[in-house]
Amino acid sequence: MDKVGKEGVIMGVLDPTKVTRTALQNAASVAGLMLTTDCISTS
């Protein structure tokens, strides 16, 4: 049996718009940190 969430969506399926929005937020956060940091260390 499939696990169905409260909205009738099969559990484990990600919403593509949420994934894109989260990726953009994370990228903006990293860019902001890089702009405010005096030096950047890369491995």
PDB file of N, CA, C and O in Angstrom:
ATOM      1  N   MET A   1       0.830  -1.200   0.000  1.00  0.00           N
ATOM      2  CA  MET A   1       0.000   0.000   0.000  1.00  0.00           C
ATOM      3  C   MET A   1       0.864   1.249   0.000  1.00  0.00           C
ATOM      4  O   MET A   1       1.906   1.298   0.653  1.00  0.00           O
ATOM      5  N   ASP A   2       0.430   2.237  -0.722  1.00  0.00           N
ATOM      6  CA  ASP A   2       1.135   3.514  -0.750  1.00  0.00           C
ATOM      7  C   ASP A   2       0.797   4.322   0.490  1.00  0.00           C
ATOM      8  O   ASP A   2      -0.326   4.278   0.992  1.00  0.00           O
ATOM      9  N   LYS A   3       1.785   5.061   0.977  1.00  0.00           N
ATOM     10  CA  LYS A   3       1.540   5.959   2.104  1.00  0.00           C
ATOM     11  C   LYS A   3       1.021   7.273   1.551  1.00  0.00           C
ATOM     12  O   LYS A   3       1.695   7.931   0.759  1.00  0.00           O
ATOM     13  N   VAL A   4      -0.170   7.651   1.968  1.00  0.00           N
ATOM     14  CA  VAL A   4      -0.790   8.866   1.454  1.00  0.00           C
ATOM     15  C   VAL A   4      -0.819   9.905   2.557  1.00  0.00           C
ATOM     16  O   VAL A   4      -1.236   9.619   3.680  1.00  0.00           O
ATOM     17  N   GLY A   5      -0.371  11.122   2.234  1.00  0.00           N
ATOM     18  CA  GLY A   5      -0.348  12.215   3.203  1.00  0.00           C
ATOM     19  C   GLY A   5      -1.712  12.829   3.390  1.00  0.00           C
ATOM     20  O   GLY A   5      -2.696  12.365   2.814  1.00  0.00           O
ATOM     21  N   LYS A   6      -1.774  13.890   4.206  1.00  0.00           N
ATOM     22  CA  LYS A   6      -3.046  14.519   4.548  1.00  0.00           C
ATOM     23  C   LYS A   6      -3.727  15.189   3.367  1.00  0.00           C
ATOM     24  O   LYS A   6      -4.936  15.414   3.405  1.00  0.00           O
ATOM     25  N   GLU A   7      -2.973  15.513   2.312  1.00  0.00           N
ATOM     26  CA  GLU A   7      -3.565  16.159   1.149  1.00  0.00           C
ATOM     27  C   GLU A   7      -3.768  15.173   0.008  1.00  0.00           C
ATOM     28  O   GLU A   7      -4.057  15.586  -1.115  1.00  0.00           O
ATOM     29  N   GLY A   8      -3.624  13.886   0.271  1.00  0.00           N
ATOM     30  CA  GLY A   8      -3.835  12.878  -0.747  1.00  0.00           C
ATOM     31  C   GLY A   8      -2.650  12.681  -1.672  1.00  0.00           C
ATOM     32  O   GLY A   8      -2.774  12.014  -2.699  1.00  0.00           O
ATOM     33  N   VAL A   9      -1.507  13.248  -1.330  1.00  0.00           N
ATOM     34  CA  VAL A   9      -0.303  13.118  -2.146  1.00  0.00           C
ATOM     35  C   VAL A   9       0.513  11.957  -1.594  1.00  0.00           C
ATOM     36  O   VAL A   9       0.650  11.814  -0.379  1.00  0.00           O
ATOM     37  N   ILE A  10       1.051  11.136  -2.475  1.00  0.00           N
ATOM     38  CA  ILE A  10       1.866  10.011  -2.028  1.00  0.00           C
ATOM     39  C   ILE A  10       3.108  10.555  -1.330  1.00  0.00           C
ATOM     40  O   ILE A  10       3.799  11.425  -1.860  1.00  0.00           O
ATOM     41  N   MET A  11       3.384  10.031  -0.131  1.00  0.00           N
ATOM     42  CA  MET A  11       4.526  10.488   0.656  1.00  0.00           C
ATOM     43  C   MET A  11       5.832  10.181  -0.083  1.00  0.00           C
ATOM     44  O   MET A  11       5.940   9.159  -0.760  1.00  0.00           O
ATOM     45  N   GLY A  12       6.802  11.053   0.049  1.00  0.00           N
ATOM     46  CA  GLY A  12       8.098  10.871  -0.573  1.00  0.00           C
ATOM     47  C   GLY A  12       8.239  11.607  -1.891  1.00  0.00           C
ATOM     48  O   GLY A  12       9.341  11.686  -2.434  1.00  0.00           O
ATOM     49  N   VAL A  13       7.150  12.146  -2.417  1.00  0.00           N
ATOM     50  CA  VAL A  13       7.207  12.905  -3.662  1.00  0.00           C
ATOM     51  C   VAL A  13       7.411  14.368  -3.305  1.00  0.00           C
ATOM     52  O   VAL A  13       6.625  14.937  -2.548  1.00  0.00           O
ATOM     53  N   LEU A  14       8.461  14.982  -3.843  1.00  0.00           N
ATOM     54  CA  LEU A  14       8.781  16.369  -3.519  1.00  0.00           C
ATOM     55  C   LEU A  14       8.117  17.315  -4.511  1.00  0.00           C
ATOM     56  O   LEU A  14       8.007  17.013  -5.700  1.00  0.00           O
ATOM     57  N   ASP A  15       7.684  18.441  -4.015  1.00  0.00           N
ATOM     58  CA  ASP A  15       7.095  19.478  -4.857  1.00  0.00           C
ATOM     59  C   ASP A  15       8.222  20.207  -5.586  1.00  0.00           C
ATOM     60  O   ASP A  15       9.080  20.802  -4.935  1.00  0.00           O
ATOM     61  N   PRO A  16       8.243  20.176  -6.925  1.00  0.00           N
ATOM     62  CA  PRO A  16       9.353  20.794  -7.663  1.00  0.00           C
ATOM     63  C   PRO A  16       9.529  22.282  -7.390  1.00  0.00           C
ATOM     64  O   PRO A  16      10.658  22.774  -7.378  1.00  0.00           O
ATOM     65  N   THR A  17       8.438  23.008  -7.170  1.00  0.00           N
ATOM     66  CA  THR A  17       8.578  24.442  -6.904  1.00  0.00           C
ATOM     67  C   THR A  17       9.218  24.688  -5.551  1.00  0.00           C
ATOM     68  O   THR A  17       9.984  25.638  -5.390  1.00  0.00           O
ATOM     69  N   LYS A  18       8.914  23.842  -4.577  1.00  0.00           N
ATOM     70  CA  LYS A  18       9.521  23.996  -3.255  1.00  0.00           C
ATOM     71  C   LYS A  18      11.018  23.693  -3.320  1.00  0.00           C
ATOM     72  O   LYS A  18      11.819  24.364  -2.669  1.00  0.00           O
ATOM     73  N   VAL A  19      11.390  22.691  -4.101  1.00  0.00           N
ATOM     74  CA  VAL A  19      12.806  22.340  -4.247  1.00  0.00           C
ATOM     75  C   VAL A  19      13.569  23.496  -4.883  1.00  0.00           C
ATOM     76  O   VAL A  19      14.654  23.854  -4.426  1.00  0.00           O
ATOM     77  N   THR A  20      13.003  24.078  -5.935  1.00  0.00           N
ATOM     78  CA  THR A  20      13.648  25.204  -6.615  1.00  0.00           C
ATOM     79  C   THR A  20      13.764  26.406  -5.693  1.00  0.00           C
ATOM     80  O   THR A  20      14.810  27.052  -5.643  1.00  0.00           O
ATOM     81  N   ARG A  21      12.692  26.711  -4.960  1.00  0.00           N
ATOM     82  CA  ARG A  21      12.699  27.861  -4.051  1.00  0.00           C
ATOM     83  C   ARG A  21      13.742  27.674  -2.957  1.00  0.00           C
ATOM     84  O   ARG A  21      14.469  28.609  -2.619  1.00  0.00           O
ATOM     85  N   THR A  22      13.816  26.470  -2.405  1.00  0.00           N
ATOM     86  CA  THR A  22      14.785  26.190  -1.347  1.00  0.00           C
ATOM     87  C   THR A  22      16.215  26.296  -1.878  1.00  0.00           C
ATOM     88  O   THR A  22      17.092  26.820  -1.192  1.00  0.00           O
ATOM     89  N   ALA A  23      16.453  25.803  -3.090  1.00  0.00           N
ATOM     90  CA  ALA A  23      17.790  25.889  -3.688  1.00  0.00           C
ATOM     91  C   ALA A  23      18.199  27.341  -3.899  1.00  0.00           C
ATOM     92  O   ALA A  23      19.344  27.710  -3.641  1.00  0.00           O
ATOM     93  N   LEU A  24      17.266  28.165  -4.367  1.00  0.00           N
ATOM     94  CA  LEU A  24      17.571  29.584  -4.571  1.00  0.00           C
ATOM     95  C   LEU A  24      17.828  30.294  -3.246  1.00  0.00           C
ATOM     96  O   LEU A  24      18.713  31.145  -3.162  1.00  0.00           O
ATOM     97  N   GLN A  25      17.063  29.952  -2.212  1.00  0.00           N
ATOM     98  CA  GLN A  25      17.277  30.563  -0.897  1.00  0.00           C
ATOM     99  C   GLN A  25      18.646  30.184  -0.347  1.00  0.00           C
ATOM    100  O   GLN A  25      19.351  31.026   0.209  1.00  0.00           O
ATOM    101  N   ASN A  26      19.022  28.919  -0.501  1.00  0.00           N
ATOM    102  CA  ASN A  26      20.328  28.476  -0.014  1.00  0.00           C
ATOM    103  C   ASN A  26      21.461  29.154  -0.780  1.00  0.00           C
ATOM    104  O   ASN A  26      22.463  29.552  -0.185  1.00  0.00           O
ATOM    105  N   ALA A  27      21.306  29.286  -2.095  1.00  0.00           N
ATOM    106  CA  ALA A  27      22.334  29.945  -2.903  1.00  0.00           C
ATOM    107  C   ALA A  27      22.474  31.412  -2.510  1.00  0.00           C
ATOM    108  O   ALA A  27      23.589  31.927  -2.422  1.00  0.00           O
ATOM    109  N   ALA A  28      21.357  32.081  -2.273  1.00  0.00           N
ATOM    110  CA  ALA A  28      21.399  33.485  -1.861  1.00  0.00           C
ATOM    111  C   ALA A  28      22.049  33.625  -0.491  1.00  0.00           C
ATOM    112  O   ALA A  28      22.775  34.587  -0.241  1.00  0.00           O
ATOM    113  N   SER A  29      21.794  32.683   0.384  1.00  0.00           N
ATOM    114  CA  SER A  29      22.394  32.714   1.713  1.00  0.00           C
ATOM    115  C   SER A  29      23.911  32.571   1.629  1.00  0.00           C
ATOM    116  O   SER A  29      24.646  33.304   2.290  1.00  0.00           O
ATOM    117  N   VAL A  30      24.372  31.634   0.822  1.00  0.00           N
ATOM    118  CA  VAL A  30      25.816  31.433   0.657  1.00  0.00           C
ATOM    119  C   VAL A  30      26.451  32.661   0.018  1.00  0.00           C
ATOM    120  O   VAL A  30      27.527  33.089   0.434  1.00  0.00           O
ATOM    121  N   ALA A  31      25.795  33.228  -0.988  1.00  0.00           N
ATOM    122  CA  ALA A  31      26.330  34.430  -1.643  1.00  0.00           C
ATOM    123  C   ALA A  31      26.427  35.581  -0.648  1.00  0.00           C
ATOM    124  O   ALA A  31      27.407  36.326  -0.661  1.00  0.00           O
ATOM    125  N   GLY A  32      25.435  35.732   0.204  1.00  0.00           N
ATOM    126  CA  GLY A  32      25.463  36.783   1.220  1.00  0.00           C
ATOM    127  C   GLY A  32      26.597  36.589   2.205  1.00  0.00           C
ATOM    128  O   GLY A  32      27.256  37.552   2.599  1.00  0.00           O
ATOM    129  N   LEU A  33      26.828  35.347   2.604  1.00  0.00           N
ATOM    130  CA  LEU A  33      27.936  35.064   3.514  1.00  0.00           C
ATOM    131  C   LEU A  33      29.281  35.357   2.854  1.00  0.00           C
ATOM    132  O   LEU A  33      30.194  35.874   3.498  1.00  0.00           O
ATOM    133  N   MET A  34      29.400  35.026   1.574  1.00  0.00           N
ATOM    134  CA  MET A  34      30.659  35.278   0.869  1.00  0.00           C
ATOM    135  C   MET A  34      30.925  36.771   0.725  1.00  0.00           C
ATOM    136  O   MET A  34      32.077  37.201   0.789  1.00  0.00           O
ATOM    137  N   LEU A  35      29.882  37.562   0.534  1.00  0.00           N
ATOM    138  CA  LEU A  35      30.052  39.007   0.393  1.00  0.00           C
ATOM    139  C   LEU A  35      30.462  39.672   1.704  1.00  0.00           C
ATOM    140  O   LEU A  35      31.161  40.685   1.697  1.00  0.00           O
ATOM    141  N   THR A  36      30.029  39.106   2.826  1.00  0.00           N
ATOM    142  CA  THR A  36      30.315  39.733   4.113  1.00  0.00           C
ATOM    143  C   THR A  36      31.543  39.148   4.808  1.00  0.00           C
ATOM    144  O   THR A  36      31.904  39.585   5.901  1.00  0.00           O
ATOM    145  N   THR A  37      32.180  38.172   4.187  1.00  0.00           N
ATOM    146  CA  THR A  37      33.356  37.547   4.783  1.00  0.00           C
ATOM    147  C   THR A  37      34.615  38.194   4.216  1.00  0.00           C
ATOM    148  O   THR A  37      34.701  38.451   3.016  1.00  0.00           O
ATOM    149  N   ASP A  38      35.593  38.455   5.089  1.00  0.00           N
ATOM    150  CA  ASP A  38      36.837  39.079   4.637  1.00  0.00           C
ATOM    151  C   ASP A  38      37.684  38.133   3.797  1.00  0.00           C
ATOM    152  O   ASP A  38      38.298  38.557   2.818  1.00  0.00           O
ATOM    153  N   CYS A  39      37.723  36.872   4.163  1.00  0.00           N
ATOM    154  CA  CYS A  39      38.485  35.917   3.363  1.00  0.00           C
ATOM    155  C   CYS A  39      37.682  34.631   3.238  1.00  0.00           C
ATOM    156  O   CYS A  39      36.914  34.271   4.131  1.00  0.00           O
ATOM    157  N   ILE A  40      37.870  33.955   2.128  1.00  0.00           N
ATOM    158  CA  ILE A  40      37.137  32.722   1.867  1.00  0.00           C
ATOM    159  C   ILE A  40      38.143  31.586   1.776  1.00  0.00           C
ATOM    160  O   ILE A  40      39.129  31.683   1.045  1.00  0.00           O
ATOM    161  N   SER A  41      37.898  30.518   2.510  1.00  0.00           N
ATOM    162  CA  SER A  41      38.762  29.349   2.490  1.00  0.00           C
ATOM    163  C   SER A  41      38.121  28.276   1.616  1.00  0.00           C
ATOM    164  O   SER A  41      36.959  27.921   1.816  1.00  0.00           O
ATOM    165  N   THR A  42      38.874  27.765   0.653  1.00  0.00           N
ATOM    166  CA  THR A  42      38.359  26.691  -0.200  1.00  0.00           C
ATOM    167  C   THR A  42      39.205  25.451   0.008  1.00  0.00           C
ATOM    168  O   THR A  42      40.397  25.533   0.304  1.00  0.00           O
ATOM    169  N   SER A  43      38.574  24.312  -0.149  1.00  0.00           N
ATOM    170  CA  SER A  43      39.298  23.046   0.027  1.00  0.00           C
ATOM    171  C   SER A  43      39.656  22.440  -1.298  1.00  0.00           C
ATOM    172  O   SER A  43      40.268  21.373  -1.343  1.00  0.00           O
TER     173      SER A  43
END
